[in-house]
Amino acid sequence: MAKTILIVDDAAFMRMMIKDILTKNGYNVVGEAENGGKAVEKYKELSPDLVIMDITMPEVDGIQALKEIKQYNADSQIIMCSAMGQQAMVIEAIQAGAKDFIVKPFQADRVIEAVKKVIG
């Protein structure tokens, strides 16, 4: 069975780009969310194998959502996305339990490499 993935990004076109890369490589995108608050709700509802989440979002940012998902399920697998120059936030995300991070703009092979590393 295909691994299930939740995509979280406030930009619809970014979610579409990631979804396109993942589905072409046999992954099943089960949900999308546009901010961290919705990400936590969707995670609890869908229990995906992996969450790919942007760090910078309105309302609830990716790091706060990461912490909330980790509190809910310590075994959750999360990859963070960041723009260049967000090193401090990336480090904070890794310390909070993120498994990897992808830098925007996305390179398809880098996205797949990160996903394979985390969930196979």
VMD Tcl script that draws the C-alpha trace (Angstrom):
set ca {
  {0.00 0.00 0.00}
  {1.24 3.50 -0.82}
  {2.55 5.59 2.04}
  {0.20 8.41 3.05}
  {1.35 12.01 3.24}
  {-0.15 15.26 4.55}
  {1.12 18.45 2.88}
  {1.07 21.71 4.82}
  {1.91 25.06 3.20}
  {0.13 28.40 3.15}
  {0.79 28.74 -0.61}
  {-1.61 26.64 -2.69}
  {0.84 26.41 -5.60}
  {3.56 25.03 -3.29}
  {1.16 22.34 -2.06}
  {0.31 21.55 -5.68}
  {4.00 21.29 -6.64}
  {4.80 18.92 -3.77}
  {1.66 16.86 -4.39}
  {2.61 16.51 -8.06}
  {6.15 15.32 -7.21}
  {4.85 12.82 -4.62}
  {2.00 11.34 -6.65}
  {4.28 10.85 -9.68}
  {6.54 8.80 -7.40}
  {3.79 6.54 -6.06}
  {2.97 8.29 -2.78}
  {-0.61 8.90 -1.67}
  {-1.33 12.51 -0.63}
  {-4.27 12.10 1.77}
  {-4.68 15.71 2.80}
  {-3.56 19.31 2.63}
  {-3.61 22.16 5.13}
  {-2.83 25.86 4.78}
  {-1.62 26.57 8.32}
  {-0.29 24.83 11.41}
  {-3.60 24.77 13.26}
  {-5.32 22.96 10.39}
  {-2.26 20.68 10.09}
  {-2.71 19.44 13.66}
  {-6.46 18.83 13.07}
  {-5.81 16.99 9.79}
  {-3.01 14.93 11.36}
  {-5.36 13.70 14.11}
  {-8.08 12.99 11.55}
  {-5.95 11.25 8.89}
  {-2.96 9.73 10.78}
  {-0.65 10.02 7.75}
  {2.70 8.20 7.54}
  {4.43 11.52 6.91}
  {3.81 15.27 7.16}
  {5.66 17.69 4.86}
  {5.24 21.12 6.44}
  {6.32 24.67 5.73}
  {8.01 26.48 8.62}
  {6.62 29.97 7.95}
  {2.81 30.16 7.90}
  {0.10 32.50 9.22}
  {-1.81 31.82 12.47}
  {0.14 28.77 13.68}
  {3.64 28.36 12.22}
  {5.24 25.05 11.29}
  {7.40 24.77 14.39}
  {4.43 25.22 16.74}
  {2.42 22.67 14.72}
  {5.39 20.27 14.74}
  {5.52 20.46 18.54}
  {1.76 19.90 18.85}
  {1.81 16.89 16.49}
  {4.81 15.44 18.38}
  {2.90 15.85 21.68}
  {-0.07 14.03 20.15}
  {2.08 11.29 18.58}
  {5.75 11.06 19.52}
  {6.35 8.66 16.60}
  {5.06 11.08 13.94}
  {7.33 11.56 10.91}
  {7.68 15.19 9.83}
  {9.80 16.86 7.16}
  {9.98 20.66 7.26}
  {10.20 23.01 4.28}
  {12.00 26.30 4.49}
  {13.10 29.16 2.29}
  {16.80 29.94 2.13}
  {18.15 31.84 5.13}
  {15.96 30.26 7.80}
  {18.80 28.33 9.44}
  {17.82 29.14 13.02}
  {14.25 27.96 12.41}
  {15.46 24.79 10.68}
  {17.70 24.00 13.67}
  {14.79 24.63 16.05}
  {12.56 22.33 13.95}
  {15.15 19.52 13.98}
  {15.54 19.90 17.77}
  {11.75 19.73 18.12}
  {11.71 16.41 16.28}
  {11.61 17.06 12.51}
  {13.32 14.24 10.61}
  {14.62 16.30 7.69}
  {14.07 19.53 5.84}
  {13.71 20.57 2.21}
  {14.70 23.99 0.91}
  {12.48 25.97 -1.47}
  {12.36 26.15 -4.42}
  {11.84 22.39 -4.42}
  {13.99 20.03 -6.43}
  {11.92 16.92 -7.17}
  {14.81 14.52 -6.54}
  {15.61 16.16 -3.19}
  {11.96 15.90 -2.08}
  {11.84 12.18 -2.97}
  {15.24 11.54 -1.38}
  {14.02 13.10 1.91}
  {10.74 11.18 1.83}
  {12.46 7.85 1.10}
  {14.94 8.47 3.90}
  {12.13 9.05 6.41}
  {9.38 6.59 5.38}
  {10.83 4.49 2.58}
}
mol new
graphics top color blue
foreach p $ca { graphics top sphere $p radius 0.5 }
foreach p [lrange $ca 0 end-1] q [lrange $ca 1 end] { graphics top cylinder $p $q radius 0.2 }
display resetview
